[in-house]
Amino acid sequence: MVRPNGHTPPVHNPGALGPAKKIGQVIEADDYQRLCRISDAIDLLGRLPSEAAQMLGIKADHTSAVAHYIAEDLAAIIARSRPADE
């Protein structure tokens, strides 16, 4: 199913990873700011109509590179987090 912005969602979506644990995670303030920037970037990419991306010369390789950067940054934030009960 094509979304209103012209993008087609991935074919495979694994869904939820299972029941959430009751223990929280603690992250540093810098990582929280990174999460906010990541959220803004994802929101911008999601709202960008494909016609506007074409007019601006934004190619799939560009958005793929952004997604790769976001995935690496999220993995680093998770790796640096620690259980709240420590």
Order of alpha helices (4+ residues) and beta strands (2+ residues): beta-alpha-alpha-alpha-beta
